[in-house]
Amino acid sequence: MNPDELAELIAARRSNIFIDAESIVSDAQIDQLVTAAQWAPNHKRTWPLRIAVVRGDSRRALGEAIADAMANRGDDEAKVLKTRTKYLRAPVILVVAAAVGESVNETEENKYAVAAGIQNSLLMAEAMGLAALWSSPAKGANDAITSFCNMDNTDHVLGLIYVGHANKEAPVATRPPVRVTFLD
């Protein structure tokens, strides 16, 4: 791949929730998405990436666990109700978390590494012709999510990634110019 092809892939990537919930994402494709995430830069090689692959009936159970945590927090009833079924929108949900570090600084760097890994996975999904959307976890639901996913209770969930085949293309979003300062 040359730089122009890479730039084209990066520019083509879109957050797309228009996913066919009945589409098939193979184990091989999931492995490629996970492997791409693991290749992200990682300060001091702490290997903080934690991923749970949620499929089938587990998607509904994930929604229930998160919705229950939201209800216990007193979140809006309509949002809680929507959460109970929203993870059924895609055939695969990747729950992505960062492990805690040995210091506050290392914990923060671990989050950066995992966020870079998520971008790698999103680009891999685009390259494979899959639709993907990075969704933030509900506030106050981290413990419910890590418990559901058999992760450590100290792990920090950075995203729930919807993955599947698109049933509609996402609209093209224009980007504003980047604010760049050159210092010579």
FENDATA-V522149 format. One record per residue. N is the residue number from 1. RES is the residue in one small letter. SS is DSSP state (alpha for helix, beta for strand, coil for the rest). PHI is phi in radians with two decimals (999 if undefined). Layout:
N;RES;SS;PHI
N;RES;SS;PHI
//
This chain:
1;m;coil;999
2;n;coil;-1.69
3;p;alpha;-1.02
4;d;alpha;-1.16
5;e;alpha;-1.16
6;l;alpha;-1.13
7;a;alpha;-1.05
8;e;alpha;-1.13
9;l;alpha;-1.10
10;i;alpha;-1.06
11;a;alpha;-1.23
12;a;alpha;-1.35
13;r;coil;-1.12
14;r;coil;-2.31
15;s;beta;-1.28
16;n;coil;-2.36
17;i;coil;-1.64
18;f;coil;-1.42
19;i;beta;-1.95
20;d;beta;-1.30
21;a;coil;-1.12
22;e;coil;-1.67
23;s;coil;-1.20
24;i;coil;-1.88
25;v;coil;-1.98
26;s;coil;-1.29
27;d;alpha;-1.04
28;a;alpha;-1.12
29;q;alpha;-1.16
30;i;alpha;-1.06
31;d;alpha;-1.05
32;q;alpha;-1.14
33;l;alpha;-1.13
34;v;alpha;-1.18
35;t;alpha;-1.09
36;a;alpha;-1.05
37;a;alpha;-1.11
38;q;alpha;-1.19
39;w;coil;-1.46
40;a;coil;-1.17
41;p;coil;-1.01
42;n;coil;-2.51
43;h;alpha;-1.06
44;k;alpha;1.09
45;r;alpha;0.85
46;t;coil;-1.51
47;w;coil;0.86
48;p;coil;-1.48
49;l;beta;-1.16
50;r;beta;-2.24
51;i;beta;-2.35
52;a;beta;-2.04
53;v;beta;-1.71
54;v;beta;-1.94
55;r;beta;-2.38
56;g;coil;0.95
57;d;coil;-1.14
58;s;alpha;-1.10
59;r;alpha;-1.09
60;r;alpha;-1.15
61;a;alpha;-1.10
62;l;alpha;-1.07
63;g;alpha;-1.03
64;e;alpha;-1.12
65;a;alpha;-1.08
66;i;alpha;-1.20
67;a;alpha;-1.08
68;d;alpha;-1.08
69;a;alpha;-1.11
70;m;alpha;-1.13
71;a;alpha;-1.10
72;n;alpha;-1.10
73;r;alpha;-1.41
74;g;coil;1.54
75;d;coil;-1.13
76;d;coil;-0.93
77;e;alpha;-1.04
78;a;alpha;-1.15
79;k;alpha;-1.17
80;v;alpha;-1.09
81;l;alpha;-1.07
82;k;alpha;-1.09
83;t;alpha;-1.11
84;r;alpha;-1.03
85;t;alpha;-2.11
86;k;alpha;-1.16
87;y;coil;-1.41
88;l;coil;-1.51
89;r;coil;-1.22
90;a;coil;-2.38
91;p;coil;-1.25
92;v;beta;-2.37
93;i;beta;-2.09
94;l;beta;-1.70
95;v;beta;-1.62
96;v;beta;-2.06
97;a;beta;-2.33
98;a;beta;-1.98
99;a;coil;-1.28
100;v;coil;-1.20
101;g;coil;-1.68
102;e;coil;-1.46
103;s;coil;-2.59
104;v;alpha;-1.05
105;n;alpha;-1.10
106;e;alpha;-1.14
107;t;alpha;-1.05
108;e;alpha;-1.12
109;e;alpha;-1.10
110;n;alpha;-1.07
111;k;alpha;-1.10
112;y;alpha;-1.08
113;a;alpha;-1.08
114;v;alpha;-1.20
115;a;alpha;-1.07
116;a;alpha;-1.10
117;g;alpha;-1.11
118;i;alpha;-1.08
119;q;alpha;-1.06
120;n;alpha;-1.00
121;s;alpha;-1.12
122;l;alpha;-1.11
123;l;alpha;-1.17
124;m;alpha;-1.11
125;a;alpha;-1.02
126;e;alpha;-1.05
127;a;alpha;-1.09
128;m;coil;-1.54
129;g;coil;1.38
130;l;coil;-1.69
131;a;beta;-1.59
132;a;beta;-2.61
133;l;beta;-2.50
134;w;beta;-1.59
135;s;beta;-1.94
136;s;coil;-1.35
137;p;coil;-1.25
138;a;coil;-1.11
139;k;coil;-1.04
140;g;coil;1.40
141;a;coil;-1.82
142;n;alpha;-0.95
143;d;alpha;-1.12
144;a;alpha;-1.12
145;i;alpha;-1.21
146;t;alpha;-1.13
147;s;alpha;-1.13
148;f;alpha;-1.01
149;c;coil;-1.55
150;n;coil;1.02
151;m;coil;-1.67
152;d;coil;-1.18
153;n;coil;-1.22
154;t;coil;-1.60
155;d;coil;-1.17
156;h;beta;-1.98
157;v;beta;-1.29
158;l;beta;-1.76
159;g;beta;-3.00
160;l;beta;-2.05
161;i;beta;-1.78
162;y;beta;-1.38
163;v;beta;-2.41
164;g;beta;3.10
165;h;beta;-1.65
166;a;beta;-1.20
167;n;coil;-1.84
168;k;coil;-2.82
169;e;coil;-1.31
170;a;coil;-1.32
171;p;coil;-1.15
172;v;coil;-1.32
173;a;coil;-1.87
174;t;coil;-1.37
175;r;coil;-2.03
176;p;coil;-1.27
177;p;coil;-1.09
178;v;coil;-1.37
179;r;coil;-1.43
180;v;coil;-2.10
181;t;coil;-2.03
182;f;coil;-1.76
183;l;coil;-2.10
184;d;coil;-1.86
//
